[in-house]
Amino acid sequence: MTKPIKQHLIDPEICIRCYTCEEACPVDAITHNDDNVVVDASKCDFCMACIAPCPTGSIDNWRVVAKAYSLEEQFEWLELPEQEALAGPGDGGEADTTLEALDDEVAALLAEAHKGAGGKAKAPPSASKPSINLYNLGHPAEAVVQGNYRLTAEDADSDVRHIILDLGTQSFPVLEGQSVGIAPPGLDAQGKPFLPRLYSVSSPRDGERPNTNNLSLTVKREPHGVCSNYVCDLERGDRVKLTGPFGSTFLLPNDPQAKLVMICTGTGSAPFRGFTMRRQRTMPEIAGRMRLFFGARTPDALPYFGPLKKVPEAVLAKHFAFSRAEDAPKQYVQHRLLDERERLSALIADADTHIYICGLKAMEAGVEEAFEDIARGAGLDWHTIRDGMREAGRYHVETY
């Protein structure tokens, strides 16, 4: 079977036929007739030069296809075709047509991060449409470091940083739960440029403060982490090249009825900071619908501990687990889940509940066992519930 390909398409229902994309395309892949503006799949190299000038967003559409749509087919369209179902290689199963990133290496990283969900990830039905890959290695965005603040105590055994990046006048539409790529300068041991690392965005879509064109990252210094240490050492005024945004499934539902159960360790808190800030800004009247389970070694090693404590419990119910706190038994996030088994057994049976897990991959087994235990105690089957939630875009895992 021919390997599926990614095809760039233009939505004929939204396009206003201004032809700015055609003028911006450096390889003449975009053309038009009297009816539609279309993309020639045999010429398009995903350079993204056409994306920013488009005033409507009609240019930002993608499909995974077994055979590329021809120009003649696209000229006839009144609306975009739905994503076609593709057979998986060799087994007749369904191929993964979710586009998390256009670059295969980044897509593979995200696929590995989402593996713990037990199946194909889906975005919440009410989530905003994300943009992906607007900037790549050949055409990166450039941000200026606006701030670099240590989040953990000076004497804590981990150095976690809150990095704010100013995007100036560039359009970089990122949603809560998406990631950006950063490649450190220089060459690796093989004399090749370093590949980019992915970092979850920790700010909401409209910036650290409403309507500021910036974003923030939560980055931990690692003993041999070339990129992480590069980012942690950035100083105010430094310039950084960004790629992305990436990710189209680990997204926040726009449904005010949605109840969020967020489970994380360490820098896995990044997307949940963005989720919480977005909800506080857009749905301040909503109470009792967000719950956070957050694990760290000690309170002073927990990123955003101070700001989190200030969020009212009525807005965000917080359950901290510390594995090395003085004069206290070791506790991990799965223990705090079991402590709340009564509430969680009701929540996992509720069709409005969305579960998000982010952080170290090592936490997956304990969290899974805790949910199995909680479901069993309520006479429920966790795997059936989990798979149903994932199919409905309500169960999300991003671990590393």
Secondary structure, DSSP 8 states (H G I E B T S, - for coil): ----EEEEE--TTT-----HHHHH-TT--EEE-SS-EEE-TTT-----TTTTT-SSSTT-EEEEESS---HHHHHT-SS-------B-TTTS-B-----S-SSHHHHHHHHHHTGGGSS-----TTS------SBBTTB-EEEEEEEEEE-S-TTSS--EEEEEEE-TT------TT-EEEE--SSB-TTSSB---EEEEB-S-TTTTTTT-SEEEEEEE--TT-HHHHHHHT--TT-EEEEEEEE-SSS-----TT-EEEEEEEGGGGHHHHHHHHHHHHH-TT--S-EEEEEEESSGGGSTTHHHHHHS-TTT-EEEEEESS-TTS----HHHHHHHTHHHHHHHHT-TTEEEEEEE-TTHHHHHHHHHHHHHHHTT--HHHHHHHHHHTT-EEEEE-
